[in-house]
Amino acid sequence: MKPHVVLILADDYGWSNAGWHRANDSEVHTPVMDTLVSDGIELDRHYVFKFCSPSRSALQTGRNPTHVNVNNYLPIMHNPADTVSGYSAIPRNMTGLATLMRRAGYSTAMAGKWDAGQATVDHTPAGRGYERSLFYFNHCNDYWTGTAGFPCPSPPGGLSWRAFTKPANWSVTHTFVERHGYLAGGHDLGAPREATLPDASAWCAANRTCGGFSFRSHEPQPPASSKVHVYFKDIEGAAHFVADAGGSRPRDLYMDDGPAPSQYFSPQPLCSGEPYPAAANASTVCMYEDDVFARFLFERVEEWQEGKPPLFLFWAFHIAHSPYQVPKSDYDAFHHIAYAPRRVYAAMVAHMDMLIGRMIALLTKKQMLVSTLLVFSADNGGPITQAANNWPLRGSKHSNWDGGVRVNAWLSGGVVPTERRGTLTSSLVTLWDWYATLASIGGLSSKEIVDERAALAGLPPVDSIDQSSHLLGPGWRLEAEQRRMDSFTSQGDSSGIEGPLAIGATAPAERVLEAEAAPFRLSRSGRSARSLYSSPPRSEVALGSCANIRKDVFCQGDDPGRTTVSGLVVDWAGHEEGAPRALYKLLLGWVSMDCVTGPTYPNGTSTVYDYVPTMADLPDRQDCPWRNCGTQGCLYNLTADPTEGVDLLMPQPSSAKLAPLLKHMRARIAAYTATVFSPDRGSLDVAGACAAAKANGDVWVPWLP
């Protein structure tokens, strides 16, 4: 029995922005996922990388990011001297997850954010095994217009770019450096916004984390009263100046093997705006990007018929990554949240929950839910520097505190055995474990998961651990097959599922699901999870970074330095008789965002934590500083101290009993360090990528053979 698999990846989804972590809170509305979690398996210790592209590279290749990619580069890097690894994200010769699933007999499709390479056809979803795909290449694009990435030069007479940057002696001069061009790379300080030049200058001057801004205008110096579209860059994200007389940002939406057809784009300039288009008829003519992606996958489900290969669907939400945009109806539903960034973020999360509910409705309608496994994870922790909340976890996206690398995750669907429903496991699971786990669920053996193509190219082997039997139990396949067979002799798709299936039985897939519609309910065991999840297959998780993290928090600048192993989480039972098992974390070197937010952060009474400055003339912010764990490290008992508040090595090891643990952890970090993958990925090929975009209707495409 090979179940359908729906693998869902949310973007920048905060720990405390999930209803199952924040029950009865008016700012969090995730009723569909709450039900799926309560009737499924909550993965309480699910680890990822601390930001986007490395996590996605790990998922698609089954490797720890230190063995595939720790850099959050834009997708247009190129090193002509290295035809295997001289690109952004995944090396050319690594085998993708969807290739394995096709090998296992699945029909494969993906929709949403890719962020795992663009340079060649091999780097696209099609090149990694997806038969159908609708996606964007970059870290993000505009939800309404689809524009993303670098501004590409335009003909003379077009819009001209101007950049204002803070010099190294800013604290003395307080004078911007003005140049013809724009700031590229780095990290945006929120979404682009409309502002006059004086207002933009004043805001950046007053914001210690603003390193500069760019705008474009038909006039070299726009009137003081004229508003321009301003892109602000943070001071530590390694944004760099690109001289250019003018330009425009291409759209980023690709289908299968070419730019997406025009019907997948909303009409412009009608459908643009923050956080939603202002036109009166926008709700009827403008398409929100995540709705477009969802509809693409719904079509794959609608097409499926009994007797066809099972489906493997990778659903990579843009939500809840910036820019913070959402349909007006969702925004209006959260009118009770006064703080605008928090309001938009909450509305985006609710919209994602609604779309997942529509998928459940459609699977139920098609009588497929009983034979479907749903896997959900975030790609990294929420960015508390913008609008997310990871309370009570310490840290944020781009940090190796648990707030950056421990994420919302769960399993659900009709395939989950009855005795496992309604349970929680604290066993270590990683995002890259789904490579081997899903391949095994699809029927492949461990030998068939070995990446021989990568080995021939001298690339690191697969790290993924098969967690299928541990999570679902040894007899899950027989029970799932019996339940599927029973469903053919019962009314509808109700075998193993209680109640009238109100979501799917009465509503077409395109209907908005109300919270009161009571999602499907799976029968639950009510048993304790402790005995079900003994002897976990994974005992440790290595946490990666780059050597120059202190000045390049996203490892995406001109000199991020080599790949490093900067931490380790270990499931440790000790060497003493009867010693209790506990999770420990050891962190090395500099760690950003050493703070814990409040439960309703951000709100009208607290300032959003900024990125921490790194220039010598700007002191660290004291509200959310860097922590220097040095070579000795910072050690935490995650089981007893989940907020990582007590460093067991300060001022010195509190007990001699820690010595064996420290010796083991340092030895394992040294072993991982000896195998890190750190190729020279080259530089941004703006000219080549932009030329290809211009030749393809101003849409980003692969540009190398």
MIZAPA-813569 format. One record per residue (C-alpha): residue in one letter; residue number from 1; x, y, z. Coordinates in steps of 0.5 Angstrom, whole numbers, plus 2048, in hexadecimal, padded with zeros to 3 digits. Example, Ala and Ser with C-alpha at 12.3 -4.5 7.8 and 13.67 -1.06 7.14 Angstrom:
# MIZAPA-813569
PT res n xx yy zz
PT a 1 819 7F7 810 $
PT s 2 81B 7FE 80E $
# end
This chain:
# MIZAPA-813569
PT res n xx yy zz
PT m 1 800 800 800 $
PT k 2 803 807 7FE $
PT p 3 7FF 80D 801 $
PT h 4 7FE 813 7FE $
PT v 5 803 818 801 $
PT v 6 802 820 802 $
PT l 7 809 823 804 $
PT i 8 807 82A 807 $
PT l 9 80D 82F 808 $
PT a 10 80B 836 80B $
PT d 11 80F 83C 80B $
PT d 12 812 840 811 $
PT y 13 80C 83D 815 $
PT g 14 80D 83F 81C $
PT w 15 80D 83A 822 $
PT s 16 807 83E 826 $
PT n 17 803 83F 81F $
PT a 18 800 839 820 $
PT g 19 7FA 837 823 $
PT w 20 7FC 831 826 $
PT h 21 802 835 82A $
PT r 22 7FD 83B 82B $
PT a 23 7F6 838 82D $
PT n 24 7F0 83D 82E $
PT d 25 7F4 843 82B $
PT s 26 7F0 848 827 $
PT e 27 7F7 849 823 $
PT v 28 7F8 842 821 $
PT h 29 7F3 83F 81C $
PT t 30 7F5 838 81A $
PT p 31 7EF 833 81B $
PT v 32 7F0 82F 815 $
PT m 33 7F7 82D 817 $
PT d 34 7F5 82D 81E $
PT t 35 7F1 827 81D $
PT l 36 7F6 824 818 $
PT v 37 7FB 824 81E $
PT s 38 7F6 822 823 $
PT d 39 7F4 81C 81F $
PT g 40 7FB 81B 81C $
PT i 41 802 81A 81F $
PT e 42 805 821 822 $
PT l 43 80D 821 820 $
PT d 44 80F 825 826 $
PT r 45 817 825 825 $
PT h 46 817 826 81D $
PT y 47 81D 829 81B $
PT v 48 81F 82D 815 $
PT f 49 824 832 813 $
PT k 50 824 839 815 $
PT f 51 822 83D 80F $
PT c 52 81E 83B 808 $
PT s 53 823 838 802 $
PT p 54 827 834 807 $
PT s 55 821 830 80A $
PT r 56 81E 82F 803 $
PT s 57 824 82D 800 $
PT a 58 825 828 806 $
PT l 59 81E 825 805 $
PT q 60 81E 824 7FD $
PT t 61 825 820 7FE $
PT g 62 825 81D 805 $
PT r 63 82B 820 807 $
PT n 64 82D 824 80D $
PT p 65 82D 82B 80B $
PT t 66 835 82B 80D $
PT h 67 835 826 807 $
PT v 68 831 829 802 $
PT n 69 830 831 803 $
PT v 70 831 836 809 $
PT n 71 830 83C 805 $
PT n 72 82A 840 803 $
PT y 73 82D 843 7FD $
PT l 74 828 846 7F7 $
PT p 75 827 840 7F2 $
PT i 76 82C 843 7ED $
PT m 77 832 842 7F0 $
PT h 78 837 83E 7EB $
PT n 79 83E 83C 7EB $
PT p 80 840 83A 7E4 $
PT a 81 846 836 7E6 $
PT d 82 842 831 7EA $
PT t 83 83D 82E 7E6 $
PT v 84 83A 829 7EB $
PT s 85 839 82E 7F2 $
PT g 86 83B 835 7EF $
PT y 87 834 837 7F0 $
PT s 88 82F 83A 7F5 $
PT a 89 82B 834 7F9 $
PT i 90 82C 82D 7F7 $
PT p 91 832 82A 7F3 $
PT r 92 830 828 7EC $
PT n 93 831 820 7ED $
PT m 94 82D 81F 7F4 $
PT t 95 827 81B 7F3 $
PT g 96 820 81E 7F5 $
PT l 97 81B 81C 7F9 $
PT a 98 816 81C 7F4 $
PT t 99 81A 817 7F0 $
PT l 100 81A 812 7F5 $
PT m 101 813 813 7F5 $
PT r 102 812 812 7EE $
PT r 103 817 80C 7EF $
PT a 104 812 809 7F4 $
PT g 105 80C 80A 7EF $
PT y 106 809 810 7F1 $
PT s 107 806 816 7ED $
PT t 108 80A 81C 7EF $
PT a 109 808 824 7EF $
PT m 110 80A 82A 7F3 $
PT a 111 808 831 7F4 $
PT g 112 80A 837 7F7 $
PT k 113 811 839 7FA $
PT w 114 817 836 7F7 $
PT d 115 81D 839 7F9 $
PT a 116 822 833 7F8 $
PT g 117 825 836 7F1 $
PT q 118 824 839 7EB $
PT a 119 82A 839 7E6 $
PT t 120 828 833 7E2 $
PT v 121 823 82E 7E0 $
PT d 122 826 829 7E5 $
PT h 123 825 82E 7EB $
PT t 124 81D 82F 7E9 $
PT p 125 818 82B 7EC $
PT a 126 817 827 7E6 $
PT g 127 81F 825 7E6 $
PT r 128 81E 823 7ED $
PT g 129 818 81E 7EB $
PT y 130 812 822 7EC $
PT e 131 80D 820 7E5 $
PT r 132 809 827 7E7 $
PT s 133 80B 82D 7EA $
PT l 134 809 834 7EB $
PT f 135 80D 838 7EF $
PT y 136 812 83E 7F0 $
PT f 137 81A 83E 7F1 $
PT n 138 81B 843 7F6 $
PT h 139 81B 844 7FD $
PT c 140 815 848 7FC $
PT n 141 811 84B 7F7 $
PT d 142 80B 850 7F7 $
PT y 143 804 84C 7F9 $
PT w 144 800 851 7F4 $
PT t 145 805 853 7EE $
PT g 146 80A 84D 7EE $
PT t 147 810 851 7EE $
PT a 148 817 84F 7F1 $
PT g 149 81E 84F 7F2 $
PT f 150 823 854 7EE $
PT p 151 821 85A 7EB $
PT c 152 823 859 7E3 $
PT p 153 826 85F 7DF $
PT s 154 820 862 7DB $
PT p 155 821 866 7D4 $
PT p 156 823 86D 7D5 $
PT g 157 81E 872 7D7 $
PT g 158 81B 86D 7DC $
PT l 159 81B 86D 7E3 $
PT s 160 821 86F 7E6 $
PT w 161 824 86C 7ED $
PT r 162 827 870 7F3 $
PT a 163 82A 86D 7F9 $
PT f 164 82B 871 800 $
PT t 165 830 86D 804 $
PT k 166 833 86E 80B $
PT p 167 83A 86F 80B $
PT a 168 83F 86B 810 $
PT n 169 840 872 813 $
PT w 170 838 873 814 $
PT s 171 838 875 81B $
PT v 172 83D 87B 81A $
PT t 173 83A 87D 813 $
PT h 174 833 87B 813 $
PT t 175 833 87C 80C $
PT f 176 831 877 807 $
PT v 177 835 875 801 $
PT e 178 831 876 7FB $
PT r 179 832 872 7F4 $
PT h 180 82F 870 7EE $
PT g 181 82D 869 7EF $
PT y 182 829 865 7F4 $
PT l 183 82B 860 7FA $
PT a 184 82B 859 7F8 $
PT g 185 82B 853 7FC $
PT g 186 82B 853 804 $
PT h 187 824 853 807 $
PT d 188 81E 858 807 $
PT l 189 81C 85C 80D $
PT g 190 814 85A 80C $
PT a 191 811 85B 805 $
PT p 192 812 860 800 $
PT r 193 80E 866 802 $
PT e 194 80C 86D 7FF $
PT a 195 80F 873 802 $
PT t 196 812 87A 800 $
PT l 197 819 87A 800 $
PT p 198 81A 87F 806 $
PT d 199 816 87A 80A $
PT a 200 81A 874 808 $
PT s 201 820 877 809 $
PT a 202 81D 879 810 $
PT w 203 81B 872 812 $
PT c 204 821 86F 810 $
PT a 205 826 874 814 $
PT a 206 822 872 81A $
PT n 207 822 86B 819 $
PT r 208 828 868 81C $
PT t 209 827 862 818 $
PT c 210 826 865 811 $
PT g 211 82C 865 80D $
PT g 212 829 869 807 $
PT f 213 824 869 802 $
PT s 214 822 869 7FA $
PT f 215 81D 86C 7F6 $
PT r 216 81B 86D 7EF $
PT s 217 819 873 7EB $
PT h 218 818 877 7E5 $
PT e 219 81C 87D 7E8 $
PT p 220 823 87C 7EA $
PT q 221 820 880 7F0 $
PT p 222 819 880 7F2 $
PT p 223 815 885 7F5 $
PT a 224 815 885 7FC $
PT s 225 80D 884 7FC $
PT s 226 80D 87E 7F7 $
PT k 227 80D 877 7FA $
PT v 228 811 872 7F7 $
PT h 229 812 86A 7F8 $
PT v 230 817 869 7FD $
PT y 231 81B 863 7FF $
PT f 232 81F 863 806 $
PT k 233 824 85F 807 $
PT d 234 827 85C 80E $
PT i 235 82E 85E 810 $
PT e 236 831 857 811 $
PT g 237 82E 853 80B $
PT a 238 834 855 807 $
PT a 239 830 859 802 $
PT h 240 834 85C 7FD $
PT f 241 834 861 7F8 $
PT v 242 833 860 7F0 $
PT a 243 834 866 7EB $
PT d 244 82E 866 7E6 $
PT a 245 82B 86C 7E2 $
PT g 246 824 868 7E3 $
PT g 247 820 862 7E4 $
PT s 248 81A 85E 7E5 $
PT r 249 819 858 7E9 $
PT p 250 817 852 7E5 $
PT r 251 811 84D 7E7 $
PT d 252 812 847 7EA $
PT l 253 80D 841 7E9 $
PT y 254 80F 83B 7E5 $
PT m 255 80B 835 7E3 $
PT d 256 80E 82E 7E1 $
PT d 257 813 830 7DC $
PT g 258 812 838 7DA $
PT p 259 80F 83E 7DD $
PT a 260 808 83D 7DF $
PT p 261 803 83F 7DA $
PT s 262 800 846 7DB $
PT q 263 7F9 844 7DE $
PT y 264 7FD 842 7E5 $
PT f 265 7FF 849 7E5 $
PT s 266 7FA 84F 7E8 $
PT p 267 7F9 855 7E4 $
PT q 268 7FE 85B 7E5 $
PT p 269 7FE 860 7E8 $
PT l 270 7F7 85F 7EA $
PT c 271 7F9 859 7EF $
PT s 272 7FF 85C 7F3 $
PT g 273 7FF 85F 7FA $
PT e 274 801 85E 801 $
PT p 275 7FE 85A 804 $
PT y 276 7F9 859 7FF $
PT p 277 7F7 85C 7F8 $
PT a 278 7F3 863 7FA $
PT a 279 7EE 862 7F3 $
PT a 280 7E7 861 7F5 $
PT n 281 7E6 85B 7F0 $
PT a 282 7ED 858 7F3 $
PT s 283 7E9 852 7F6 $
PT t 284 7E6 850 7F0 $
PT v 285 7EC 851 7EB $
PT c 286 7F3 850 7EF $
PT m 287 7F6 849 7F1 $
PT y 288 7F9 848 7F7 $
PT e 289 7FF 844 7F6 $
PT d 290 7FE 83F 7FB $
PT d 291 7F7 83E 7F8 $
PT v 292 7FA 83D 7F1 $
PT f 293 7FF 837 7F4 $
PT a 294 7FA 834 7F8 $
PT r 295 7F5 834 7F2 $
PT f 296 7FB 831 7EE $
PT l 297 7FB 82B 7F3 $
PT f 298 7F4 82A 7F4 $
PT e 299 7F4 829 7EC $
PT r 300 7F9 823 7ED $
PT v 301 7F4 820 7F2 $
PT e 302 7EE 821 7EE $
PT e 303 7F1 81D 7E8 $
PT w 304 7F3 817 7EC $
PT q 305 7EF 811 7EB $
PT e 306 7EF 80A 7EE $
PT g 307 7F4 806 7EB $
PT k 308 7F9 80C 7E9 $
PT p 309 800 80C 7ED $
PT p 310 7FF 80F 7F4 $
PT l 311 801 817 7F5 $
PT f 312 807 81A 7F8 $
PT l 313 805 821 7F9 $
PT f 314 80A 826 7FB $
PT w 315 806 82D 7FE $
PT a 316 80B 832 7FF $
PT f 317 807 838 802 $
PT h 318 80A 83F 801 $
PT i 319 806 841 807 $
PT a 320 809 843 80C $
PT h 321 80F 846 809 $
PT s 322 80F 84E 807 $
PT p 323 80D 852 804 $
PT y 324 807 852 809 $
PT q 325 801 852 804 $
PT v 326 7FA 84F 805 $
PT p 327 7F3 84F 802 $
PT k 328 7EF 855 804 $
PT s 329 7EA 850 807 $
PT d 330 7EF 84D 80B $
PT y 331 7F2 853 80E $
PT d 332 7EB 856 810 $
PT a 333 7EA 850 814 $
PT f 334 7EF 852 819 $
PT h 335 7ED 859 81A $
PT h 336 7EE 858 821 $
PT i 337 7F6 857 821 $
PT a 338 7F8 85F 821 $
PT y 339 7FF 85D 81F $
PT a 340 7FF 85D 818 $
PT p 341 805 858 816 $
PT r 342 802 853 81B $
PT r 343 7FB 854 818 $
PT v 344 7FE 852 811 $
PT y 345 802 84D 813 $
PT a 346 7FC 84A 817 $
PT a 347 7F8 84A 811 $
PT m 348 7FD 847 80D $
PT v 349 7FD 841 812 $
PT a 350 7F6 840 812 $
PT h 351 7F5 840 80A $
PT m 352 7FA 83B 80A $
PT d 353 7F6 837 80F $
PT m 354 7F0 838 80B $
PT l 355 7F4 835 804 $
PT i 356 7F6 82F 808 $
PT g 357 7EF 82E 80A $
PT r 358 7ED 82F 803 $
PT m 359 7F2 829 801 $
PT i 360 7EF 825 806 $
PT a 361 7E8 826 804 $
PT l 362 7EA 824 7FD $
PT l 363 7ED 81E 7FF $
PT t 364 7E7 81C 803 $
PT k 365 7E3 81D 7FD $
PT k 366 7E7 819 7F9 $
PT q 367 7E7 813 7FE $
PT m 368 7EF 814 7FE $
PT l 369 7F0 816 805 $
PT v 370 7EF 80F 808 $
PT s 371 7F6 80E 804 $
PT t 372 7F9 814 805 $
PT l 373 7FF 816 80A $
PT l 374 800 81E 80B $
PT v 375 807 820 80D $
PT f 376 807 827 810 $
PT s 377 80E 82B 812 $
PT a 378 810 833 812 $
PT d 379 817 834 80E $
PT n 380 81A 838 814 $
PT g 381 817 83C 81A $
PT g 382 813 842 81A $
PT p 383 817 849 818 $
PT i 384 816 84D 81F $
PT t 385 819 852 81B $
PT q 386 813 853 817 $
PT a 387 80C 851 81A $
PT a 388 80D 849 81C $
PT n 389 80D 847 823 $
PT n 390 811 841 826 $
PT w 391 80F 841 82D $
PT p 392 811 83E 831 $
PT l 393 817 83C 82D $
PT r 394 81D 840 82D $
PT g 395 820 843 827 $
PT s 396 81D 844 820 $
PT k 397 81E 842 818 $
PT h 398 825 843 817 $
PT s 399 828 840 81E $
PT n 400 829 839 820 $
PT w 401 825 83A 827 $
PT d 402 81F 836 827 $
PT g 403 81B 83C 824 $
PT g 404 81F 83B 81E $
PT v 405 81F 834 81D $
PT r 406 81A 830 821 $
PT v 407 813 831 81D $
PT n 408 80C 830 81C $
PT a 409 80B 829 819 $
PT w 410 806 823 819 $
PT l 411 804 81D 815 $
PT s 412 7FC 81B 814 $
PT g 413 7F7 818 80F $
PT g 414 7F4 811 80F $
PT v 415 7FA 80E 80E $
PT v 416 7FC 80F 815 $
PT p 417 7FB 809 81A $
PT t 418 7F5 80A 81F $
PT e 419 7FA 808 825 $
PT r 420 7FE 80E 822 $
PT r 421 7F9 813 821 $
PT g 422 7F9 819 827 $
PT t 423 800 818 829 $
PT l 424 806 81C 829 $
PT t 425 80D 81A 829 $
PT s 426 814 81D 82B $
PT s 427 818 819 827 $
PT l 428 81D 81C 823 $
PT v 429 81B 81D 81B $
PT t 430 81E 822 816 $
PT l 431 81B 825 810 $
PT w 432 820 821 80C $
PT d 433 81E 81A 80F $
PT w 434 818 81A 80A $
PT y 435 81C 819 804 $
PT a 436 81D 812 807 $
PT t 437 817 811 80B $
PT l 438 812 813 805 $
PT a 439 816 80E 800 $
PT s 440 815 809 805 $
PT i 441 80E 80A 806 $
PT g 442 80E 80A 7FE $
PT g 443 811 803 7FE $
PT l 444 818 804 7FD $
PT s 445 81E 800 801 $
PT s 446 823 804 804 $
PT k 447 828 802 7FE $
PT e 448 823 805 7F9 $
PT i 449 824 80C 7FD $
PT v 450 82C 80C 7FC $
PT d 451 82E 812 7F8 $
PT e 452 832 80E 7F3 $
PT r 453 832 814 7EE $
PT a 454 835 819 7F3 $
PT a 455 83A 814 7F6 $
PT l 456 83D 814 7EF $
PT a 457 83D 81B 7EF $
PT g 458 841 81B 7F6 $
PT l 459 83B 81E 7F9 $
PT p 460 839 81D 801 $
PT p 461 835 817 802 $
PT v 462 82E 817 804 $
PT d 463 82D 818 80C $
PT s 464 825 817 80C $
PT i 465 823 812 811 $
PT d 466 81C 80D 810 $
PT q 467 817 80F 815 $
PT s 468 811 80C 812 $
PT s 469 811 806 817 $
PT h 470 813 80A 81D $
PT l 471 80D 80F 81C $
PT l 472 808 80B 819 $
PT g 473 80A 804 81C $
PT p 474 80C 7FD 819 $
PT g 475 805 7FB 816 $
PT w 476 802 802 814 $
PT r 477 802 800 80C $
PT l 478 7FE 7FA 80E $
PT e 479 7F9 7FE 812 $
PT a 480 7F9 803 80D $
PT e 481 7F7 7FE 807 $
PT q 482 7F2 7FB 80B $
PT r 483 7EF 802 80D $
PT r 484 7EF 804 805 $
PT m 485 7EB 7FD 803 $
PT d 486 7E6 7FE 809 $
PT s 487 7E5 805 806 $
PT f 488 7E2 802 7FF $
PT t 489 7DD 7FE 803 $
PT s 490 7DB 804 807 $
PT q 491 7D7 80A 806 $
PT g 492 7DC 810 803 $
PT d 493 7E3 810 806 $
PT s 494 7E1 80F 80D $
PT s 495 7E5 809 80F $
PT g 496 7E9 80B 815 $
PT i 497 7E6 812 815 $
PT e 498 7E1 814 81A $
PT g 499 7DB 819 819 $
PT p 500 7D7 81B 812 $
PT l 501 7DE 81E 80F $
PT a 502 7DB 825 80F $
PT i 503 7E0 828 80B $
PT g 504 7E1 823 805 $
PT a 505 7DA 820 805 $
PT t 506 7D6 827 804 $
PT a 507 7DB 82C 801 $
PT p 508 7DE 82C 7FA $
PT a 509 7E6 82D 7FB $
PT e 510 7E5 834 7F9 $
PT r 511 7E1 836 7FF $
PT v 512 7E4 83A 804 $
PT l 513 7E4 836 80A $
PT e 514 7E1 839 811 $
PT a 515 7E4 837 817 $
PT e 516 7DD 835 819 $
PT a 517 7DD 830 814 $
PT a 518 7E0 82B 819 $
PT p 519 7E6 828 815 $
PT f 520 7E6 820 814 $
PT r 521 7E8 81C 81A $
PT l 522 7EC 816 81A $
PT s 523 7EB 811 81F $
PT r 524 7F0 811 825 $
PT s 525 7F3 80C 829 $
PT g 526 7F4 811 830 $
PT r 527 7FA 80D 832 $
PT s 528 800 810 834 $
PT a 529 806 811 82F $
PT r 530 80C 810 834 $
PT s 531 80B 808 832 $
PT l 532 80A 809 82B $
PT y 533 810 80D 829 $
PT s 534 816 809 82D $
PT s 535 81D 808 82A $
PT p 536 81D 80E 825 $
PT p 537 821 80D 81F $
PT r 538 824 814 81F $
PT s 539 829 816 825 $
PT e 540 82C 81C 823 $
PT v 541 82B 822 81E $
PT a 542 831 826 81C $
PT l 543 82F 82E 81B $
PT g 544 833 831 815 $
PT s 545 835 839 814 $
PT c 546 83A 83C 810 $
PT a 547 841 83F 813 $
PT n 548 83F 846 812 $
PT i 549 839 846 815 $
PT r 550 83A 84C 81A $
PT k 551 83A 851 814 $
PT d 552 836 84D 80F $
PT v 553 830 84A 813 $
PT f 554 82D 847 80D $
PT c 555 833 844 80A $
PT q 556 832 847 803 $
PT g 557 837 84D 802 $
PT d 558 83D 84D 7FF $
PT d 559 841 84A 804 $
PT p 560 83D 845 808 $
PT g 561 843 841 80A $
PT r 562 843 839 80A $
PT t 563 83D 835 80C $
PT t 564 83E 833 814 $
PT v 565 83B 82F 819 $
PT s 566 839 834 81F $
PT g 567 834 82F 823 $
PT l 568 832 828 825 $
PT v 569 82B 826 828 $
PT v 570 82C 81F 82B $
PT d 571 827 81A 82E $
PT w 572 82C 818 834 $
PT a 573 82A 812 839 $
PT g 574 831 813 83C $
PT h 575 835 80D 83F $
PT e 576 832 80C 845 $
PT e 577 82E 807 847 $
PT g 578 826 809 847 $
PT a 579 828 810 844 $
PT p 580 822 814 841 $
PT r 581 823 816 83A $
PT a 582 823 81D 838 $
PT l 583 824 821 832 $
PT y 584 82A 826 833 $
PT k 585 82D 82B 82E $
PT l 586 834 82E 82E $
PT l 587 835 835 82A $
PT l 588 83C 837 827 $
PT g 589 83E 83E 825 $
PT w 590 839 844 824 $
PT v 591 832 843 824 $
PT s 592 82D 848 822 $
PT m 593 826 84A 825 $
PT d 594 827 849 82D $
PT c 595 820 84A 82F $
PT v 596 819 848 831 $
PT t 597 813 84B 82F $
PT g 598 80D 84C 833 $
PT p 599 807 848 831 $
PT t 600 803 84D 82D $
PT y 601 809 850 829 $
PT p 602 80A 854 825 $
PT n 603 804 859 827 $
PT g 604 803 861 828 $
PT t 605 807 861 82F $
PT s 606 80D 85E 82D $
PT t 607 812 85F 827 $
PT v 608 814 85A 822 $
PT y 609 81B 857 823 $
PT d 610 81F 85A 81E $
PT y 611 825 856 81B $
PT v 612 82B 858 81F $
PT p 613 830 85D 81C $
PT t 614 837 85A 81B $
PT m 615 83B 861 819 $
PT a 616 840 863 81E $
PT d 617 83D 869 820 $
PT l 618 837 866 821 $
PT p 619 836 863 828 $
PT d 620 832 85C 828 $
PT r 621 82B 85D 82A $
PT q 622 829 85B 831 $
PT d 623 822 858 830 $
PT c 624 824 853 82C $
PT p 625 82C 852 82B $
PT w 626 831 84D 828 $
PT r 627 834 848 82D $
PT n 628 83B 846 82C $
PT c 629 83B 83F 82E $
PT g 630 843 83E 82C $
PT t 631 847 838 82C $
PT q 632 844 835 832 $
PT g 633 83D 836 830 $
PT c 634 836 837 834 $
PT l 635 833 831 836 $
PT y 636 82C 830 837 $
PT n 637 827 82A 83A $
PT l 638 821 82B 835 $
PT t 639 81D 826 839 $
PT a 640 81D 82A 840 $
PT d 641 81F 831 83D $
PT p 642 81B 831 836 $
PT t 643 81C 839 836 $
PT e 644 823 838 836 $
PT g 645 824 83D 83C $
PT v 646 829 839 840 $
PT d 647 830 838 83D $
PT l 648 833 832 841 $
PT l 649 83A 834 83F $
PT m 650 83A 83B 842 $
PT p 651 83E 83D 846 $
PT q 652 840 836 846 $
PT p 653 83D 82F 845 $
PT s 654 839 82E 84B $
PT s 655 83A 827 84B $
PT a 656 840 822 84A $
PT k 657 83A 81D 847 $
PT l 658 83A 822 841 $
PT a 659 841 820 83F $
PT p 660 83F 81A 83B $
PT l 661 839 81E 838 $
PT l 662 83E 823 836 $
PT k 663 843 81F 833 $
PT h 664 83E 81B 82F $
PT m 665 83B 821 82C $
PT r 666 842 824 82A $
PT a 667 844 81E 827 $
PT r 668 83E 81E 823 $
PT i 669 83E 825 821 $
PT a 670 846 824 81F $
PT a 671 843 81E 81B $
PT y 672 83E 822 817 $
PT t 673 843 828 816 $
PT a 674 848 823 812 $
PT t 675 842 821 80D $
PT v 676 83F 828 80C $
PT f 677 83E 82A 804 $
PT s 678 840 831 803 $
PT p 679 841 832 7FB $
PT d 680 842 839 7F8 $
PT r 681 83C 83B 7F5 $
PT g 682 83E 841 7F1 $
PT s 683 83B 847 7F1 $
PT l 684 834 84A 7EF $
PT d 685 833 849 7E7 $
PT v 686 82F 84F 7E6 $
PT a 687 830 850 7DF $
PT g 688 82F 849 7DD $
PT a 689 829 848 7E1 $
PT c 690 826 84F 7DF $
PT a 691 827 84E 7D8 $
PT a 692 823 847 7D8 $
PT a 693 81E 84B 7DC $
PT k 694 81D 850 7D7 $
PT a 695 81D 84B 7D1 $
PT n 696 817 847 7D5 $
PT g 697 812 84D 7D6 $
PT d 698 816 850 7DC $
PT v 699 815 849 7E0 $
PT w 700 81B 846 7E4 $
PT v 701 81D 83F 7E0 $
PT p 702 823 83B 7E0 $
PT w 703 828 83E 7DC $
PT l 704 82E 839 7DC $
PT p 705 82E 833 7D7 $
# end
